[in-house]
Amino acid sequence: MSILLAIAVMANGSPVAAAPASIPPFPVEAELQLRAINHRFADAFRGSDVAYMSKLTPRDFLLTDSDGAWVDRDAFLARLRGQAPFDEVAYDAVQVRLLGEVAMLHGVFHARTPAGERAHVRYTHVYAWQDGRWRLVSAQS
């Protein structure tokens, strides 16, 4: 139960340790935080939660889309506005790689559109420890 509580606290952005904001958390905590963020990202994507995605991504965020196009933060957030593109979302095969103040998260995103179409996309998210929290600085699908 304490692990679930820790994940819930970390997903809400509350500090877990009293370490200075400039120092990333220890690896076990960092991995739990990143997995919680990954879960929250999928939920925010399904629900078109632009407010959450705005907090998660800095101004210089850049997405490399599945067609190879680069999508800046404003265009990424614009895609989320309006009707949610998916009825269902899930993910699996998640791997977290910690590299000091940078972390890479790999996984497979599964979704179903309102029309019943299914999508399965392998993704890589790059996070940087900035201002005492993990920020999504780059993504590729």
C-alpha positions in Angstrom: 0.0 0.0 0.0 2.9 2.4 0.7 4.2 2.1 -2.9 0.7 3.0 -4.2 0.6 6.0 -1.9 4.1 7.1 -3.0 3.0 6.8 -6.7 -0.1 8.9 -6.0 1.9 11.6 -4.2 4.5 11.7 -6.9 2.0 11.8 -9.7 0.5 15.0 -8.1 3.9 16.6 -8.2 4.4 16.7 -4.4 8.0 16.3 -3.2 8.8 12.9 -1.7 12.2 13.6 -0.4 13.7 16.7 1.2 16.5 16.8 -1.4 17.3 20.2 -3.1 15.3 20.8 -6.2 18.4 20.8 -8.3 19.3 17.2 -7.4 17.2 14.5 -9.1 15.7 11.8 -6.8 17.4 8.5 -6.1 17.0 6.0 -8.9 14.2 4.0 -7.2 12.1 7.1 -6.5 12.9 8.6 -10.0 11.7 5.4 -11.7 8.5 5.4 -9.6 7.9 9.1 -10.5 8.5 8.6 -14.2 6.2 5.5 -14.3 3.5 7.6 -12.5 4.0 10.4 -15.0 3.7 8.0 -17.9 0.4 6.7 -16.5 -0.8 10.3 -16.1 0.4 11.2 -19.6 -1.7 8.4 -21.1 -4.8 9.5 -19.1 -4.2 13.2 -20.0 -3.9 12.2 -23.7 -7.1 10.3 -23.6 -8.9 13.1 -21.8 -7.4 16.0 -23.8 -6.0 17.4 -20.6 -4.2 20.4 -22.0 -3.6 21.9 -18.6 -1.6 18.9 -17.4 0.4 18.6 -20.7 1.2 22.3 -20.5 2.7 21.8 -17.0 4.6 18.7 -18.1 6.2 20.2 -21.2 8.5 23.2 -21.3 8.3 25.9 -24.0 11.1 24.1 -26.1 9.3 20.7 -26.1 9.6 19.0 -29.5 7.8 15.9 -30.7 9.0 13.8 -33.7 5.7 12.4 -35.1 5.3 8.9 -36.6 5.5 10.5 -40.1 8.8 12.1 -39.3 7.4 15.6 -38.9 8.5 17.8 -36.0 5.8 19.2 -33.8 6.5 22.0 -31.4 4.8 22.5 -28.1 2.1 24.8 -29.3 1.1 22.5 -32.1 1.2 19.5 -29.7 -1.1 21.2 -27.3 -3.4 22.4 -30.1 -3.9 18.7 -31.1 -5.2 17.9 -27.6 -7.8 20.7 -27.5 -11.3 19.8 -28.4 -12.6 16.3 -28.8 -10.5 13.5 -27.4 -9.0 11.5 -30.2 -9.3 8.2 -28.4 -12.0 6.3 -26.3 -9.5 4.0 -24.8 -5.8 4.2 -24.1 -3.3 1.7 -22.6 0.4 1.2 -22.6 2.8 -1.7 -21.9 6.5 -2.8 -22.3 7.6 0.3 -20.4 11.3 0.7 -19.7 12.8 3.6 -17.8 16.5 4.5 -18.3 18.0 6.9 -15.9 20.9 9.0 -17.0 21.4 11.5 -14.1 19.3 14.6 -14.7 17.9 13.0 -17.9 15.7 10.0 -18.2 14.3 8.1 -21.2 11.1 6.2 -21.1 10.2 3.7 -23.8 6.9 1.9 -24.2 4.1 0.9 -26.5 0.9 3.0 -26.6 -2.4 1.3 -27.5 -5.5 3.3 -28.4 -9.0 2.9 -29.8 -10.8 5.7 -31.7 -14.5 6.4 -31.3 -14.9 4.7 -34.8 -13.3 1.5 -33.4 -9.9 2.0 -35.2 -7.0 0.7 -33.2 -3.5 2.2 -33.0 -0.3 0.7 -31.5 2.6 3.0 -31.4 6.1 2.5 -29.9 7.3 5.7 -28.2 10.3 7.2 -26.5 9.9 10.1 -24.1 12.9 12.1 -22.9 12.6 13.8 -19.5 14.9 16.3 -17.9 15.0 17.2 -14.2 14.1 20.9 -14.1 13.1 23.1 -11.2 12.6 20.1 -8.9 10.5 18.0 -11.2 10.6 15.9 -14.3 9.7 17.8 -17.5 8.9 16.1 -20.9 11.4 17.8 -23.2 11.2 15.5 -26.2 9.1 12.7 -27.5 9.1 10.4 -30.6 6.4 8.0 -31.8 
